[in-house]
Amino acid sequence: MKYDPKKIEKKWQKRWLEERIFRAHDDSKKPKYYQLETFPYPSSAGLHVGHPKGYIAEDIHARYMRMKGCEVLYAMGWDAFGLPTENYAIKVGRSPKEVAAENIKNFKRQVQMFGLSYDWEREINTSNPEYYKWTQWLFIQLFKKGLAYRAKAKVNWCPKDQTVLANEQVVNGKCERCGSVIEERDMEQWFLKITDYAERLLTDLKGLDWPAATIKRQEDWIGKSEGALIRFMVHGSWFMDKNESRTATHELEIFTTRPDTLFGATFLVISPELAEKWMNVGWKASEEVKKYVKKSLSKRELERMETQKNKTGVATGIFALNPASKEEIPVWVADYVMGSYGTGAIMAVPGHDERDFEFAKKFKLPIKMVVCPHYPAKTCPVLDTAYTGEGHMVDSGKFDGMRSGEAKWEITKFLGGEKKIQYKLRNWSISRQRYWGAPIPMIHCEKCALRDPSGQGIFPVDEKDLPVILPDLENYRPRGVPPLASSKEFINVKCPKCRGEAKRDPETLDTFVDSSWYYLRYTDPHNDKAPFDKAKARHWLPVDLYVIGAEHTVLHLLYSRFITKFLHGEGYLSFTEPFLKLRHQGLILGVDSKKMSKSKGNVVNPDELIEEFGADTVRIYEMFMGPFEDGAPWDPKGILGAERFLKRFWNFVQSFVSVPYLDTGQAPAGTRHEVESLVHKTIKKVGEDIENFKFNTAVSSLMILLNGLEGTALEKKDLEIVIKLLQPFAPHIAQELWELSGHKTILDFEPWPEYDPKLIQEDKFTLVIQVNGKVRDTIEVDSGIGEAEAKKLAQSSERVKQFLGKAIPKKTIYVPKKLVNIVI
């Protein structure tokens, strides 16, 4: 039979779907294994060949885990709300709901072409009311616990998309979607109090099987700083009211992670926000300061946060007293200090902080070293740059000679300071001023706001009335205010408390909220009484493996972890971390080595590839391109190699299907041992590579196996093993060959082959020969070599004799299967 991938793949995909082969059983007695991949945003462009890389890898792993005897939960869904679909719908003049449905249909068709073994009965869609009902329910639970609140704050505003963006959605000061320059606005917003969970989000990272770089990004985003609050006395002329002026003393509190360097503080820096606050309560600032503050506050906070050596600042004319050295030091205002972080003021120690050093050099401010790495020493080095390491205290009064780590808290205590922990993490802004999203399930009542001491008058929708359905709007274009505000039928409601006239919240939820809990819904996707059944969640969760793009390593993971910890605290979940093991896939680039996109014209369409080569060939090639976590450009010639490999594999197995297999013992003993050894080494190698996500070397091992077996004598059991090893990577061809070999079972539920340790032992090994511990020669020897023979070979080596000369060895050390060391 000729290898016909179109016919074979359609046949098996149809059977897998119709017979629900990959359905995950909640009541299975097998060990559970839940693996997850980032559910895609179904854009109008459809898939390109870069998208399925992670899906194929996960499918390989899922099929392997089934063969290892696990009940695997492996599902697919759609992150369907959001800006791209809405913007595309506006462009083509259609409803986002219609566009999303079409996109999902196309994505699902394309995904199924690859033969991915999803449990399609668990499919979810975030834009479906059956799903976002529980997203709204989740928001209400957070509100009831005081974790969802409304406040005025600075936000990133995209002038083109007319909505707020998260910090992660701003790249180099521009909207990551449309490229517009972002504005900073003060707006009333809904926030989730994720900062209440900062310490738990940090400490619970320990023990997770995640890439080190991902854990580091989470840690940096949370940004824990352990330090001290220290008070400086500030002197200046203050107008207390219109008729009275006097010199006043003001206490300024600063936070520092290096209280050991206090004696080296040569100036203070306040934020433009704090300077403005002082001016509002009576500080008569200079015109230069006023202009600088106004200009600084017009900048976006993200722009000010960027690390840059070209610092700007203005002297205020105010002085403060260094509480440690008792010296008067100047107070400056500079835009690199943020009013939203800490106290809005810092002490500047240019001798021991790189940023302060650059500032001091630019404005010719004193630089003083108080932590010296060379102690005791007559003089400390002249500072060409800030010294940020530890050492001993110098020029620090009674603390001289003390280790800086010890002095840190002694100086804090001496000055009456207070130990404190701070975090860079900020609360999560979740309000969006666009249409295509889940409506925020809150009601605003002006009458109740007047009576309510808090002055808000905001109430959650009764849970029995969920979901709050997103209405079909004819005009949903962004206009600077939420489009839902224009719908009287939607917006006007009765107040749940006073029964008077009230209004629904017109904003929609950030789509990060939708994706923060989707992995929970897969465990019980059709439950209309709760977001999920607790028993099912307890059975399947936490997720054993999550494959996710590296671009989602900060906020999506952080938000999912936060929601998990909240639900655990409320008794819904029995665990605090959602994803035990995490892996990232590298991007498949265009042939020009650039990221695939329609605008660059370098997109490779998977429909055309599968039509020409078949899904199994594309699967094999994408896994063979290179290490899973690395990016690599698409090579049109590379896929031809994958195609040749599968055709050869097909013909090789076919040759045994049409001719009787050899009976045990028919093949020459030497050949039989070589075949068994190669097969069993491959079993070990491929299994370990799948577990370690080294798919490229696993495919390479399969190719080596085929090369080694062609033209040899095989037993039927050998051929069955070979087909099983190919199965996770190329499931259609493997299943067809399995059937042609006389089997009626589904390969996914056949046991993964076990290797015989005796058969994977090497016949030879490299014996290292040393003289006085230094390698002088290496020799290939039989694995069964004895000690005496190994020592004899070592001493007879011509290279070794050159180093021995006339010396008589004092002793000869033999390490079995490794080395001989001759000591002279």
Secondary structure by P-SEA (a helix, b strand, c coil): ccccaaaaaaaaaaaaaaacccccccccccbbbbbbcccccccccccccccaaaaaaaaaaaaaaaaacccccccccccccccaaaaaaaaacccaaaaaaaaaaaaaaaaaccccccccccccccccccaaaaaaaaaaaaaaaccbbbbbbbbbbcccccccccccccccccccccccbbbbbbcbbbbbccccaaaaaaaacccccccaaaaaaaaaaabbbbbbbbbbbbbccccccccbbbbbbbbbbbbbccccccccccbbbbcaaaaaaaaaacccccaaaaaaaaaaaacccccccccccbbbbbbccbbbbcccccbbbbbbbbccccccccccbbbbcccccaaaaaaaaaaccbbbbcccccccccccccccccccbbbbbccccccccccccccaaaaaaaaccccccccccccccccccccccccccbbbbaaaaaacccccccccccccccccccccccccccccccccccccccccccccccccbbbccccccccccccccaaaaaaccccccccccaaaaaacccccbbbbccccccaaaaaaaaaaaaaaaaccccccccccbbbbbbbbcccccccccccccccccaaaaaacccaaaaaaaaaacccccccccccaaaaaaaaaaaaaaaaaaaaaaaccccccccccaaaaaaaaaaaaaaaaaaaaaaaacaaaaaaaaaaaaaaaaccccccaaaaaaaaaaaccccaaaaaaaaaaaccccccccccccccccccccccbbbbbbbccccccbbbbbbccccaaaaaaaaaacaaaaaaaccccccccccccccbbbbcc
